[in-house]
Amino acid sequence: MILKLAKKRKTVRKFKQENVPVEKLLKCIEIAKEAPSGMNAQPWHFLIVSDPIVKANIRRMCEDGEKTFYERVKGELGEWLKDKGFTWKKPFLEEAQLLLLVFSYTKAPYSKESTWLAIGYLLLALEEEGLGTVTYTPSNPGEIAKLVGAPKEYRLETILPIGYPNDKKPKEPRKNLEEIVSMNKFENNIQPLFH
Ligand SMILES: Cc1cc2nc3c(=O)[nH]c(=O)nc-3n(C[C@H](O)[C@H](O)[C@H](O)COP(=O)(O)O)c2cc1C
């Protein structure tokens, strides 16, 4: 049941050192590719990385980008990151058994919206398979795309490290329906930006 999967799913940043069969991930991509897309362009590409050397290179390049980002970040986002304990270090990029790099084909209409819909489908499919991930959005996607040989028309949207969850962190709270739904007229219920 989708409600149960959605309620149970949480971001996982720590993984067990247990092998993940590529077939399991392919089954999840089979579900993701059923997502709707603008003009049915299906403007997505999924790159699976299992090679430890490639994973290590991706991690190094991502962490270089993160160092620059963390030096510059200020304001509410900076405070939120500090509060949550996030740093430039991204060990999950090597610890996860597989990395799934999701690209959008930028020449297609609504390529970003469509690709993120497919990513949403994928997150629930992974949950159903007992797999965990974090929707990691690198600060230097263009450099990573180049590293893995993506054509310039493809934008790297996210890197999903895939593995069996080993993360005790509880699920982040969600807003109540009353806070996010209004009827007939938009109720101007101003919310804090970050939770
Ligand atoms: C578009 C998007 C970008 C995100 N980028 C990152 C990221 O770069 N690094 C990270 O650790 N988590 C990232 N996340 C995960 C969110 O922090 C997480 O989904 C949110 O805090 C809610 O927690 P939950 O997924 O456990 O319910 C991202 C999530 C989304 C949807």
The ligand as an SDF file (V2000), in Angstrom:
LIG
                    3D

 31 33  0  0  0  0  0  0  0  0999 V2000
   15.4680   17.7150   -3.9130 C   0  0  0  0  0  0  0  0  0  0  0  0
   16.1400   17.1310   -2.6820 C   0  0  0  0  0  0  0  0  0  0  0  0
   17.4650   17.4040   -2.4520 C   0  0  0  0  0  0  0  0  0  0  0  0
   18.1160   16.8320   -1.3360 C   0  0  0  0  0  0  0  0  0  0  0  0
   19.4640   17.0150   -1.1910 N   0  0  0  0  0  0  0  0  0  0  0  0
   20.1090   16.3870   -0.1790 C   0  0  0  0  0  0  0  0  0  0  0  0
   21.5240   16.4640   -0.0880 C   0  0  0  0  0  0  0  0  0  0  0  0
   22.2000   17.0570   -0.9320 O   0  0  0  0  0  0  0  0  0  0  0  0
   22.1320   15.8400    0.9640 N   0  0  0  0  0  0  0  0  0  0  0  0
   21.4190   15.1420    1.8960 C   0  0  0  0  0  0  0  0  0  0  0  0
   22.0280   14.5870    2.8180 O   0  0  0  0  0  0  0  0  0  0  0  0
   20.0650   15.0280    1.8220 N   0  0  0  0  0  0  0  0  0  0  0  0
   19.3960   15.6300    0.8010 C   0  0  0  0  0  0  0  0  0  0  0  0
   18.0290   15.4940    0.6750 N   0  0  0  0  0  0  0  0  0  0  0  0
   17.2800   14.6930    1.6800 C   0  0  0  0  0  0  0  0  0  0  0  0
   16.4240   15.5940    2.5910 C   0  0  0  0  0  0  0  0  0  0  0  0
   17.2620   16.2670    3.5170 O   0  0  0  0  0  0  0  0  0  0  0  0
   15.3860   14.7320    3.3230 C   0  0  0  0  0  0  0  0  0  0  0  0
   14.5360   14.1340    2.3700 O   0  0  0  0  0  0  0  0  0  0  0  0
   14.5230   15.5630    4.2690 C   0  0  0  0  0  0  0  0  0  0  0  0
   15.2800   16.0750    5.3280 O   0  0  0  0  0  0  0  0  0  0  0  0
   13.3500   14.7650    4.8390 C   0  0  0  0  0  0  0  0  0  0  0  0
   13.8400   13.6130    5.5090 O   0  0  0  0  0  0  0  0  0  0  0  0
   13.3090   12.1510    5.1360 P   0  0  0  0  0  0  0  0  0  0  0  0
   13.6230   11.9150    3.6850 O   0  0  0  0  0  0  0  0  0  0  0  0
   14.0860   11.2180    6.0400 O   0  0  0  0  0  0  0  0  0  0  0  0
   11.8500   12.1100    5.4000 O   0  0  0  0  0  0  0  0  0  0  0  0
   17.3730   16.0350   -0.4210 C   0  0  0  0  0  0  0  0  0  0  0  0
   16.0210   15.7800   -0.6780 C   0  0  0  0  0  0  0  0  0  0  0  0
   15.4120   16.3000   -1.8020 C   0  0  0  0  0  0  0  0  0  0  0  0
   13.9710   15.9400   -2.0800 C   0  0  0  0  0  0  0  0  0  0  0  0
  1  2  1  0
  2  3  1  0
  2 30  2  0
  3  4  2  0
  4  5  1  0
  4 28  1  0
  5  6  2  0
  6  7  1  0
  6 13  1  0
  7  8  2  0
  7  9  1  0
  9 10  1  0
 10 11  2  0
 10 12  1  0
 12 13  2  0
 13 14  1  0
 14 15  1  0
 14 28  1  0
 15 16  1  0
 16 17  1  0
 16 18  1  0
 18 19  1  0
 18 20  1  0
 20 21  1  0
 20 22  1  0
 22 23  1  0
 23 24  1  0
 24 25  2  0
 24 26  1  0
 24 27  1  0
 28 29  2  0
 29 30  1  0
 30 31  1  0
M  END
$$$$
